[in-house]
């Protein structure tokens, strides 16, 4: 018998190796929406919604809501189109509520102040621990003003 050993020498390899197990699901009907990342537009997330064909394992009709990006994939199963619509309407109702709108405007105000160099460490809207590390270790000369200190001066 011929006992040969195969070896592979890799020199200077840099990168990530990820095992992918792709499974194709046959579809009756579906669509995809691609959304660019809100902070880093080079990244995208693909949302797919589809009705898979019936199979021996899945004999009941259902809808799959699938999300995929560079960080991974995830999917949810819904029993009917009404459940998908209800899920989406619930998100819309919460995000258009007065509480969400007010919080969003506050966060926008804090972001604008940061861009203008006026950093007020209000722990309701800022990650204080991260900002303190940045102020201590970072190259930018920030002035520490805590929200409670500015309220006392008013």
C-alpha distance (Angstrom), angle and dihedral (degrees) to the residues before:
residue distance angle dihedral
X1 . . .
X2 3.71 . .
X3 3.80 110.4 .
X4 3.76 106.6 -169.5
X5 3.73 123.2 168.2
X6 3.76 118.2 -147.2
X7 3.78 116.9 -149.1
X8 3.74 133.4 178.4
X9 3.76 123.2 -155.2
X10 3.80 114.8 -157.5
X11 3.78 117.1 -166.2
X12 3.77 123.5 -171.7
X13 3.80 98.6 -2.0
X14 3.83 116.6 166.8
X15 3.75 124.2 175.2
X16 3.75 147.3 73.9
X17 3.76 123.0 -74.8
X18 3.76 114.5 -155.9
X19 3.75 128.1 176.8
X20 3.76 112.9 -131.0
X21 3.76 124.1 -162.3
X22 3.73 105.6 -170.5
X23 3.73 118.9 -169.7
X24 3.75 120.6 -170.9
X25 3.79 115.0 -142.5
X26 3.79 116.1 -160.6
X27 3.77 110.5 -129.2
X28 3.79 135.8 -150.4
X29 3.81 93.3 -163.5
X30 3.78 135.6 -12.1
X31 3.79 149.6 141.7
X32 3.80 140.1 -153.5
X33 3.79 132.9 -139.7
X34 3.80 122.0 -165.8
X35 3.81 117.0 -153.3
X36 3.80 124.7 -169.9
X37 3.80 116.6 -133.8
X38 3.81 113.7 -96.2
X39 3.82 94.3 -132.6
X40 3.81 104.5 26.0
X41 3.86 109.1 32.4
X42 3.81 91.9 -169.2
X43 3.80 87.3 73.5
X44 3.78 121.7 72.9
X45 3.77 138.2 -173.4
X46 3.77 121.4 -148.4
X47 3.80 117.6 -148.3
X48 3.79 116.9 -163.3
X49 3.78 126.3 -173.9
X50 3.78 118.5 -173.4
X51 3.78 147.7 151.8
X52 3.81 108.5 -125.5
X53 3.77 121.2 -142.7
X54 3.77 114.4 -101.5
X55 3.78 114.6 -96.5
X56 3.81 136.8 -179.0
X57 3.82 89.0 -98.0
X58 3.83 95.9 44.4
X59 3.78 109.3 35.7
X60 3.81 96.4 157.7
X61 3.81 119.0 80.6
X62 3.80 115.0 -111.6
X63 3.78 142.0 157.1
X64 3.79 124.4 -119.5
X65 3.80 121.4 -149.5
X66 3.82 106.4 -162.7
X67 3.82 128.2 -173.0
X68 3.81 124.4 -170.7
X69 3.79 135.3 175.0
X70 3.79 138.1 143.3
X71 3.80 90.6 -73.0
X72 3.80 96.3 57.8
X73 3.76 144.3 -77.6
X74 3.75 136.3 -83.7
X75 3.77 136.4 177.5
X76 3.77 139.7 -168.7
X77 3.79 128.0 -156.5
X78 3.78 121.6 -140.4
X79 3.80 125.3 -167.8
X80 3.80 95.6 -141.3
X81 3.82 143.3 3.7
X82 3.81 87.9 -104.8
X83 3.81 90.3 61.9
X84 3.82 90.9 53.3
X85 3.80 91.2 48.5
X86 3.82 91.4 47.5
X87 3.81 90.6 49.7
X88 3.82 92.1 50.8
X89 3.81 93.3 43.9
X90 3.80 90.0 51.8
X91 3.80 90.3 54.7
X92 3.82 91.3 47.2
X93 3.81 92.7 48.9
X94 3.80 92.7 50.4
X95 3.80 94.5 45.8
X96 3.80 94.0 47.8
X97 3.81 93.0 48.1
X98 3.79 120.2 116.1
X99 3.81 91.0 -112.8
X100 3.82 93.2 55.8
X101 3.79 93.5 44.0
X102 3.81 92.7 49.9
X103 3.81 92.3 47.3
X104 3.81 90.5 48.6
X105 3.81 92.6 51.1
X106 3.82 90.2 48.5
X107 3.80 91.4 51.2
X108 3.82 90.0 48.1
X109 3.84 89.8 51.5
X110 3.81 91.3 51.0
X111 3.81 90.9 47.5
X112 3.81 90.8 51.1
X113 3.82 90.5 50.0
X114 3.81 90.5 50.6
X115 3.82 90.3 51.4
X116 3.82 89.3 51.4
X117 3.83 91.1 50.1
X118 3.80 96.4 -106.9
X119 3.80 104.1 123.1
X120 3.80 115.4 -179.5
X121 3.79 112.3 -178.3
X122 3.78 102.0 -134.6
X123 3.80 106.7 165.7
X124 3.80 91.8 -154.4
X125 3.80 90.1 69.3
X126 3.81 107.3 16.6
X127 3.80 133.7 58.7
X128 3.81 95.0 -118.7
X129 3.80 95.4 -169.4
X130 3.81 92.7 54.4
X131 3.81 93.1 45.2
X132 3.81 93.0 49.1
X133 3.83 89.7 51.7
X134 3.81 90.2 49.0
X135 3.80 92.3 48.2
X136 3.81 93.2 48.7
X137 3.82 97.4 41.0
X138 3.78 103.2 23.7
X139 3.80 128.5 98.2
X140 3.83 93.6 -126.3
X141 3.81 117.8 91.5
X142 3.80 103.6 -129.3
X143 3.78 124.6 178.6
X144 3.81 113.9 -134.5
X145 3.80 112.3 -128.5
X146 3.78 115.7 164.9
X147 3.81 116.7 -153.6
X148 3.82 92.2 -122.9
X149 3.85 89.8 54.1
X150 3.79 92.0 53.4
X151 3.83 91.2 47.7
X152 3.82 91.6 53.7
X153 3.82 91.4 53.2
X154 3.81 92.1 52.4
